[in-house]
Amino acid sequence: MKILPAENFAYYRQYPKAKVHKHECFRGTAIALVQSATTSHLQEDRERVMNPMVDAEVLTVKEVSDLLRAHPATVYRLIRQGKIPSFQIGTDWRFLKHRLVRWMAEQSMDAPQ
């Protein structure tokens, strides 16, 4: 079995920040890069789970109405009915984009075809 050098490995080109694995026997090989890249992605996912606000984009009613292509009064009606995921800061309503995208996907799945 021939071990390819790290420079020839496509995964390395996809993830250029991948570091070489600790084990000396894998140094400079594709195996080291895959293990390192996989480990770093798992670490990022763990951080995202531990701190969900890392990538959280917060939207206003105006931004949500633009996203949904609906009038702001419609957005307020959905809030009042409890049909759209939202939270209040003082008197203003805010939306987490990732929850809103999930809600839109669920709504489209429930729609009759």
N, C-alpha and C positions, 0 to 999 in steps of 0.2 A: 504494500500500500504506500503510495506516494503522498507526502504531506506538502500541501501547497503553501508557499510563502504568503504572509499576511497581505502584501501589496496586491496580489492577484484575486483576492476574495471580494465578491460583490457586496457582501454584507458590510464590509468595512467601508466601501464607498457610500453605502446608504447611511451608515452611522459613523461619520469620520471622527467623532469624539470618543469612540470606544478605546478603552485602555487594555493593555496586555494583562492577561490573567496572572495571578501570583505564582502558579506552579511553573517551575523551570522547564519541565518537559514540554510544556505547551507554548513557551515563549516564541512570539513571532509567527505563530500558525493561525490558521482560520479558526481552530477550536478555541483558542484563547480569546479571540475577538468576539466570537459568538457568546461565550460564557460571560465576558465582561459586559457586552452590550445588553444582554438579557438581564444581568444582575442590576445594571444601572436603571433599566426601564422598570424593573420590579421595585427598586428603591423609590423611583419617582411616583409609581402607583401607590406605594405604601404611604408616602408623604401626602399625597392627594386625599387618601382615605382618612389619615389622621388629622389633616387640616383641610376640610372641604372648601374653605374660602380661598384657596390658592388660585384657582382659575375662575372663580365666581365673577361673572359679569352681571352687574345690577342694572336693570332697565327702568325707565320711568314710564308713566302711562302714555305719554306721547310716543316714545320709542316702541312700546308694545302695540299701540294702535297703528303705527307705520308698518311694523312687522306683520301684523294680522290683516293689514289693509281694511281696518274697520274704524269707525268713528270713536273718539275717546269716550263718548257717552255709552257706547256698547261695551267698552272695556270696563267702565265703572259698573254697569249693570251686571256683567259677569262676576265682578268682585263681590258685589252685594249679594248675589245668588250663591256665592261660594263655589263657583264652577271653575275658576281659574286660580292657579297657585300664586299667591301674593302675600306680602306682608306690609305693615304700616310703620312708617317712621314719622312720628308726630301726626300731622294731618295728611301727609303725602303717602301714596302707595308706591311700592317698589316690587320688582319681579326679578328672580334669579333666572338668567337666560337658560341655563342647562335644564332647570325644572320646566320652564315654559316650552322649550323644544320637546321635552319628553311628553308634556301634556298635549301638545299639538299632534304628536305621533299617535298617542292613545286615542285622541278624538278622531283622527282620520281612520284608525283601525275599527272604531265602533260605528262609523258611518255606513249606512246601507249602500251596496254597490249595484 
